[in-house]
């Protein structure tokens, strides 16, 4: 079976994300691997100006294993809520010392990781995507989708997915995976194309035509299309998600420049921080 890799730092947000991953794993028929990445620091500064020796590296490893075992027990009640039509995922855990990205690569070499799930450290996963160096690093190097789940929100009300696209080839794989999720949750998928005023080149039109033809072959009836035109792209996209009760916003990593250009405006940044829905980011090809 494939695996959902759940990254945890044992925070409340990470535990919430792990619980959401359990229910998603049950739908996808995957196992769960809870993973904690730790750094052991043998020497730490002391308040008197000298230095003191911290705990041995073995202590960090044992603490990590202990907290992972506690997290597994915390997820038992969530497992008990899995629908009869779904399959309860097998949950196991691992912890490594060192660089997070390198350790994820190591795990991915041993297991077939379908999805990486992590909690947002801020109130907003999109804000975390742009400003959290750890999340950015994971997304930049990931070979599979990364799902960032905010506090007090999950996929339990997934009645609509918004997919922001530029109709590139990398988007073909992303829309196929979203349709896979859509079928499991009986979810509407709205494909949003973000364009700047006056950007109506023939190349873009040809790309859109090719994308629509590809999607039509997948024969998923609950797909609609919409264009967002203007310089207030993020504001309009966020308003759309709020007004339509969107349960998941998805995009391909290479497209996030469409949003970065808006961050210089404080009003737009505040709007992004106010958004509070799960974000799925797909790797570019």
Wavefront OBJ file of the C-alpha trace (Angstrom):
o trace
v 0.000 0.000 0.000
v 1.023 3.577 -0.568
v 1.854 5.847 2.353
v 0.855 9.283 3.581
v 3.870 10.865 5.248
v 2.724 12.974 8.198
v 5.298 15.461 9.459
v 4.958 16.338 13.125
v 6.649 18.510 15.712
v 4.103 17.360 18.338
v 2.413 20.757 18.382
v -1.359 21.078 18.588
v -1.529 22.076 14.938
v 0.575 19.097 13.858
v -1.607 16.716 15.870
v -4.703 18.192 14.247
v -3.146 17.652 10.816
v -2.295 14.045 11.732
v -5.929 13.391 12.675
v -7.045 14.771 9.312
v -4.478 12.538 7.604
v -6.005 9.474 9.261
v -9.414 10.142 7.716
v -7.865 10.995 4.351
v -5.774 7.831 4.452
v -8.914 5.805 5.099
v -10.468 7.243 1.939
v -7.329 6.797 -0.170
v -6.612 3.324 1.248
v -3.097 4.231 2.302
v -1.011 3.670 5.409
v 0.287 6.501 7.581
v 3.861 7.179 8.600
v 4.217 9.692 11.420
v 7.629 11.307 11.102
v 9.507 13.553 13.512
v 12.733 15.238 12.459
v 14.964 16.356 15.318
v 18.250 18.130 15.833
v 20.509 17.240 18.741
v 22.637 20.128 19.984
v 25.466 18.824 22.158
v 26.527 22.274 23.391
v 24.246 25.140 24.338
v 25.022 28.643 25.677
v 24.713 29.123 29.413
v 23.257 32.242 31.024
v 26.480 33.034 32.886
v 28.451 33.353 29.664
v 29.962 29.886 29.722
v 28.603 26.805 27.997
v 26.998 23.658 29.240
v 26.667 20.229 27.708
v 23.133 19.359 26.658
v 21.600 15.924 26.682
v 23.289 13.167 24.678
v 22.004 12.540 21.137
v 20.430 9.304 22.339
v 18.195 11.334 24.642
v 16.695 13.237 21.701
v 16.043 9.978 19.865
v 14.308 8.429 22.868
v 12.218 11.537 23.492
v 11.163 11.566 19.856
v 10.108 7.904 19.978
v 8.191 8.496 23.213
v 6.220 11.418 21.794
v 5.514 9.517 18.574
v 4.064 6.638 20.597
v 1.876 9.113 22.476
v 0.717 10.628 19.184
v -0.247 7.198 17.866
v -2.408 6.654 20.967
v -3.980 10.076 20.470
v -5.080 9.002 16.997
v -6.839 5.828 18.199
v -10.198 7.594 18.716
v -9.933 9.028 15.191
v -9.369 5.544 13.779
v -12.519 4.423 15.543
v -14.563 6.936 13.521
v -13.503 5.571 10.114
v -16.519 4.649 7.988
v -17.221 1.002 7.312
v -16.809 1.586 3.574
v -13.269 2.869 4.115
v -10.128 1.054 5.248
v -8.466 1.898 8.549
v -4.887 2.869 7.770
v -2.010 1.145 9.510
v -0.111 3.765 11.502
v 3.576 3.506 12.270
v 6.212 6.078 13.145
v 9.853 6.938 12.599
v 12.214 9.708 13.659
v 15.563 10.767 12.232
v 18.147 13.336 13.136
v 19.436 15.839 10.622
v 18.160 17.718 7.607
v 14.402 17.410 7.111
v 14.441 17.448 3.312
v 17.211 14.853 3.105
v 15.373 12.625 5.563
v 12.161 12.902 3.545
v 14.125 11.813 0.478
v 15.468 8.864 2.480
v 11.971 7.800 3.535
v 10.612 8.240 0.013
v 13.324 5.917 -1.250
v 12.079 3.169 1.059
v 8.323 3.750 0.887
v 5.904 4.779 -1.837
v 4.864 8.154 -0.452
v 1.690 9.403 -2.131
v 1.187 12.559 -0.095
v 2.940 14.645 2.562
v 0.721 16.179 5.260
v 1.758 18.852 7.721
v 0.120 21.391 9.989
v 0.367 25.112 9.505
v 2.419 26.895 12.149
v 0.439 30.063 11.625
v -3.282 30.654 11.514
v -3.154 30.414 7.730
v -1.545 27.701 5.589
v -1.050 30.074 2.649
v 0.814 32.526 4.878
v 2.841 29.547 6.133
v 3.563 28.518 2.540
v 5.157 31.829 1.664
v 6.825 32.743 4.950
v 7.668 29.402 6.598
v 11.134 28.377 5.439
v 10.649 24.766 6.530
v 7.415 24.381 4.601
v 8.848 26.141 1.562
v 11.835 23.806 1.588
v 9.633 20.714 1.815
v 7.399 21.911 -1.021
v 10.353 22.900 -3.203
v 11.941 19.450 -2.963
v 8.846 17.234 -2.687
v 8.159 14.711 -5.433
v 4.518 14.333 -4.392
v 1.714 16.698 -3.315
v 2.069 18.504 0.014
v -1.069 19.215 2.037
v -0.911 22.011 4.634
v -3.772 21.918 7.120
v -4.588 24.953 9.275
v -5.837 24.853 12.875
v -9.554 24.242 13.373
v -10.031 23.230 9.744
v -9.779 19.922 7.944
v -11.221 18.018 4.999
v -14.430 16.946 6.739
v -16.477 19.454 4.719
v -14.815 18.974 1.354
v -17.675 19.919 -0.937
v -15.576 22.050 -3.280
v -11.985 22.202 -4.508
v -10.526 25.271 -6.209
v -7.540 24.572 -8.471
v -5.519 27.621 -9.579
v -3.843 26.780 -12.873
v -1.834 28.193 -15.753
v -2.707 25.175 -17.940
v 0.863 23.883 -18.025
v 1.733 20.189 -18.437
v 2.489 19.875 -14.708
v -1.165 20.728 -14.094
v -2.304 17.588 -15.917
v -1.062 15.318 -13.155
v -2.406 17.659 -10.495
v -5.937 17.707 -11.887
v -5.912 13.906 -12.185
v -5.060 13.610 -8.481
v -7.701 16.171 -7.538
v -10.279 14.215 -9.524
v -9.231 11.123 -7.591
v -9.976 13.002 -4.349
v -13.124 14.485 -5.852
v -14.536 11.041 -6.581
v -13.882 9.896 -3.013
v -15.666 12.903 -1.505
v -18.180 13.553 -4.325
v -16.666 17.011 -4.647
v -17.058 19.804 -7.168
v -13.790 21.028 -8.692
v -13.548 24.580 -10.003
v -10.568 25.300 -12.250
v -9.420 28.894 -11.870
v -7.137 30.531 -14.432
v -5.380 33.609 -13.094
v -4.480 36.172 -15.772
v -3.340 39.777 -15.809
v -5.298 42.403 -17.745
v -4.607 42.196 -21.493
v -3.017 38.733 -21.297
v -4.954 36.942 -24.035
v -2.163 35.448 -26.140
v -2.824 32.594 -28.542
v -0.315 30.438 -26.671
v -2.354 30.700 -23.518
v -5.521 29.866 -25.437
v -3.892 26.808 -27.001
v -2.691 25.626 -23.591
v -6.175 25.996 -22.154
v -7.687 24.046 -25.033
v -5.206 21.220 -24.542
v -5.870 21.191 -20.800
v -9.644 21.058 -21.263
v -9.293 18.222 -23.772
v -7.173 16.277 -21.279
v -9.694 16.819 -18.478
v -12.614 15.840 -20.728
v -10.996 12.441 -21.277
v -11.057 11.861 -17.510
v -14.873 12.027 -17.629
v -15.443 13.683 -14.254
v -18.756 15.572 -14.441
v -18.262 17.959 -11.516
v -15.680 20.291 -13.091
v -16.290 23.947 -13.904
v -13.982 26.679 -15.244
v -13.568 30.326 -14.359
v -11.078 33.086 -15.170
v -9.927 35.727 -12.711
v -8.621 38.832 -14.441
v -7.018 41.781 -12.705
v -4.189 42.903 -10.465
v -6.086 42.034 -7.274
v -5.716 38.320 -8.031
v -5.246 37.095 -4.473
v -8.081 39.212 -3.115
v -10.516 37.920 -5.719
v -9.357 34.324 -5.327
v -9.736 34.438 -1.562
v -13.149 36.055 -1.851
v -14.190 33.303 -4.244
v -13.058 30.600 -1.807
v -14.973 32.212 1.048
v -18.154 32.880 -0.906
v -18.353 29.376 -2.356
v -17.401 27.500 0.826
v -14.288 26.024 -0.748
v -12.805 23.214 1.332
v -9.429 22.937 -0.416
v -7.281 25.292 -2.482
v -4.790 23.590 -4.806
v -1.989 24.815 -7.041
v 1.248 23.689 -8.678
v 4.402 24.971 -6.981
v 5.768 26.730 -10.058
v 2.692 28.964 -10.230
v 3.012 30.569 -6.818
v 4.703 33.625 -8.388
v 1.190 34.743 -9.308
v 0.573 35.317 -5.623
v 4.028 36.416 -4.504
v 3.791 39.558 -6.625
v 0.818 40.606 -4.525
v 2.527 40.283 -1.141
v 4.134 43.720 -1.373
v 0.696 45.226 -0.726
v -0.176 45.141 2.971
v -3.928 44.910 2.321
v -3.471 41.788 0.221
v -1.190 40.243 2.824
v -3.859 40.766 5.479
v -6.437 39.089 3.264
v -4.151 36.076 2.835
v -3.681 35.801 6.587
v -7.450 35.842 7.058
v -7.922 32.839 4.774
v -8.167 29.593 6.645
v -8.572 26.589 4.358
v -6.305 23.625 3.599
v -3.774 24.159 0.824
v -2.456 21.398 -1.456
v 0.688 22.170 -3.447
v 1.795 19.916 -6.295
v 5.389 19.620 -7.509
v 6.244 21.012 -10.918
v 7.572 18.624 -13.539
l 1 2 3 4 5 6 7 8 9 10 11 12 13 14 15 16 17 18 19 20 21 22 23 24 25 26 27 28 29 30 31 32 33 34 35 36 37 38 39 40 41 42 43 44 45 46 47 48 49 50 51 52 53 54 55 56 57 58 59 60 61 62 63 64 65 66 67 68 69 70 71 72 73 74 75 76 77 78 79 80 81 82 83 84 85 86 87 88 89 90 91 92 93 94 95 96 97 98 99 100 101 102 103 104 105 106 107 108 109 110 111 112 113 114 115 116 117 118 119 120 121 122 123 124 125 126 127 128 129 130 131 132 133 134 135 136 137 138 139 140 141 142 143 144 145 146 147 148 149 150 151 152 153 154 155 156 157 158 159 160 161 162 163 164 165 166 167 168 169 170 171 172 173 174 175 176 177 178 179 180 181 182 183 184 185 186 187 188 189 190 191 192 193 194 195 196 197 198 199 200 201 202 203 204 205 206 207 208 209 210 211 212 213 214 215 216 217 218 219 220 221 222 223 224 225 226 227 228 229 230 231 232 233 234 235 236 237 238 239 240 241 242 243 244 245 246 247 248 249 250 251 252 253 254 255 256 257 258 259 260 261 262 263 264 265 266 267 268 269 270 271 272 273 274 275 276 277 278 279 280 281 282 283 284 285
